[in-house]
Amino acid sequence: MAEEKKGEKKGAEKDTKEKKGSSADVEALVDGVQRDITKLRQEVGKMIVGHEEIVEGVVMCLLADGQVLLEGVPGLGKTMLVRTLSEALDCDFSRIQFTPDMMPADILGTNMIVEDEHGGKHFEFQKGPIFTNILLADEVNRATPKTQAALLEAMQEKSVTIGNTTYKLDPPFFVLATQNPLEMEGTYPLPEAQLDRFLFKLNVKFPSRDELHLIMERTTAKDTPKVEVATKKSRILEMRLMAREVPVARHVMDYALKLIQATHPNLPEAVEATRRYVRFGSSPRGAQAIIITAKIRALMQGRFNVSVEDVRHTAMAALRHRIILNFEGEAEGVQTDEILQEIIKKTAETKP
Amino acid sequence: MAELQTIERLISKASLRIRLQFIMDGVALGGAAGLFAATAVVAANKAHLLSDAQFVPALWWCGLGPLLALVWAFSRRINRVAVAAAIDASNGFSDRLASAYEFVQSNDVTPFMRAQIDDTMRRLGELDPGKAHPLRRPKDLGAVGVFAVSLLVVLWVHFPEPRVLTERVPQPRPPVIAEEELIRTNLDPGLATFRKDQVEELIKKAEKAENEEAREVAEELRDLLDADQKGEMTPEQFNEKLEAVASKLKSNCKEVDLAGLLGALAPLSPKFKDDSFVDPMVAKIKDGKFGEAAEALDELSEKVVDEKAYTEGIETADFYAKVDATREKYLVCYAEELEKVTESLGTAAEELAKDELTKDVADALKKGDMEAAAKALEDIAKKIESGELQPKDVEKLAKLLEKFADKLDLDDPKIKKAMEQHKSLLSKLQKKMKQNGKLTPKENKQLNDSKKALEKLTRDQEKKDRDESGRRIKRLVRQSRDAADELRKSQQSQLDKNKENKDGEGEKKDSEKNDGEKKDGEGEEPEVSNAADELRKLDKDQKGEETKEQLDEAGKRLKEDAQRSQGEKKKKSIGDDKRANKIDEYLRRAKGEEPQGEEGAKKGEGGQKGDKKGGQEGEKKDGTEKGGNEAGKGHEEGDGPRTSDLDSAREDTKVKGQKGTGPSRAETIKKASQKGFANRNYKEVYDDYEKAVEDVLEQEKVPPGYRHYVRLYFDSIRPQE
């Protein structure tokens, strides 16, 4: 099974190399990506009303091989979004509802004594829910730090180690963790170091009235929309590889790095809001996240280059969980989005 | 390569516009600066501050401004990638041109880059470089207009001819206040007024006490203060005078050159040397009775003046001799009055010492301690009051007090007799003179002097009668007698009652008798108490030359004030050093170490004097002898620092606090939490607050980490059930 998948991946790489041989081929590939993503978004849009930015962000994270943290109050369709996405991608889907008494073995799996047909007993590893393609870690902040650490390690390494054996997770492995901003009492908020491992943090907002109308119509009618498979797992891996090929001009990358520097209060690039409310700025992971997702955005729009606008667009989701506010910021209830907006507004591009 | 040229051409178009904008901005800035400078140059020329020869070159320099700005605008570097990005941004080209410009110049062009370049080249026709940098009005154009108008105004305005400056009038030099003028007085005016009031008080006291010597010294002090406040004295003069006045008091009292005095008297007449006038005077000086000695000396000097008359007629001489002898006798008696009293008290004390009951009184009287004697008498009074004394003892006590009173009889018959004799002699002399006819002027003067002397004697006698101590002694004697009489009466009444008891009265009457005894005892007690009070007052009188001491103190205080004032004004570093040394010395002594240096070597002087006079001596002898009546002066006179007599090695003592009846702090707080500080119940207030807190925590954006602390705080102030 594993060998089969490996061969599939290699084939995809070969196809990409062959196809991108000429400019016309590249254009064709980019068109194909744009088409697939559009279709994927259409399929998801059948079930999920509104939340275009969330869907776009989730798709960008999926293609960037990153994980996403969704924050929003219950009932906004987070689980539905993930389920629909898995259906549209024809991928395995698992959901773990985190609770304080959950142990790492509950998500990773454990060795169990199994009796064979000859009556002999041996240990056999029983895989946990993490062995899937798309994992919904619901209310991840309710689990104890030990369990959170087990999940985050698997997210980072794309593998699980039980005893002396390491088990690789099937690609694509994509985690969507959710966090409820209310009822924080008795929870274990994710530490900054672990938040940094999420590529994006997306805030799920309450839908508008028109969107609510649509939701009511779709969810209370006799027939529920049926999601079709938009693309396959192998295509996702292909698109992931292609995304990394998108070139970035230096002045665009320079702008992205300026944004990162502007989040650090002690650097000269810092804006006033940063100096006043920020304790620690983003790590270089933030810049990586901006650039890779900007590339995917360029592909999604059928472009061959990353623009400053792509950087501006992805910076919010890539940096909002990577900025740590100081006491004044916490006390005054300043949101990191406000600071990022000011940073983006005040950080100038290179002037003639 | 062709792609690069195409892209660069497009960028150059935009760059040209940018350059043009730079030139416009530069010229506007340079023009504004040049116009400003030209305005200043023209104004200076018109105001004759700049000569015509300098004017034209200056204008040329002003024209350099726009030229320099032009050069700067042309030479300014333009970032072509940024220009391309600006073209992209203005045409909604998503950084295609800028990226393509960069990718075209790259050595390793990937297929993706190639595709990007191709895509850009296909779309170049859609681009309008002019949109990237539309020409705008220079920012400094307004300033150019303002300065141009200013220049025109300056050219148009007529400047007045410059005034010919007159000679500089020398300004008066600022007054230099000499240091001597600043330090006008040696004492601060406020302090001087305060001290003057004190001295005035002392003058009044001295006048009241007829103490001429003290009055003179006090007046001198007052004059000194007046002179100082008028600013007539330098610090040196003031200190010298103050020293002189202070020492005068001492010299009057203690520094009599006895040998010199006798030597001066010797050549006058051999009579005086053997005269009985001299010896008592010498004796008085030796005894330290300087006031009396001074009076005797006055008498003697009067006599010396009239030596001739003294030797002319025996009768007159005898007369004067008798007068003077009487006078001397009186003076001696008067002067030693208090000693007699003390002696009398001692003699009386011997009588009292014979009985156990009054032994304490006797001991106290022998020592001259009137306080102790008074206390002992009070004890006796209490015993009488409580009925502890037997009738026999009461009788004995009455006799003793009578004897004590007899011994204290101070109406000296000898003095009275001498005065009468003096008067009779004087009248005889007057009669004789009337009979013989004329008197020589000298005789007349002597007669008048004698009259005056007699008058003075009479006054002295009256004064003695008025004198407080004399009156008190008399009162004491009288009270002692009365006390003795009362005791005797009570004894008599007791005997009478006993007799009546023998006649068959019941036991009840005995108790009444006892009551009666008690009452009698109560009647006697005030008399004895009064006597004790009188003795206390007498003791106070004996304790000292109050006015003189006060004057001495006033002098010292003035000296200290002057030193302090002068020291503050001059800020002498020497004084600071001395003070620092004193502080060091004090700290050393506080640590129980021996003092060092010269000052340390002087320490014994002060201490020794104090031991001789003060009450410290009595303490040293384990209380077997009572010390002096006055606190020692010796310590004050000592110059050097003294080591503390106290042993510094003490053990710490912990004193436990006592719990009072009031509420403790804990109780108060507890009470406040239960009842509240205000009228409203604390619980009600808390409930309101708790509700508000919960609402805020739910509705507002309180950071998650702080919710816990907010709740914890409100839990901590929750009212106790």
Interface residues (C-beta under 8 A of the other chain):
Chain A: K20 G21 S22 S23 A24 D25 V26 E27 V30 M184 E185 T187 P189 E245 V246 P247 A249 R250 H251 V252 Q301 R303 F304 N305 V306 S307 V308 E309 D310 E330 A331 G333 E349 T350 K351 P352
Chain B: S15 I18 I78 N79 R80 V81 A82 V83 A85 A86 D88 A89 S94 D95 R96 A98 S99 A100 E102 F103 T110 P111 F112 M113 R114 A115 Q116 D118 D119 H133 E700 K701 V702 P703 P704 G705 Y706 R707 H708
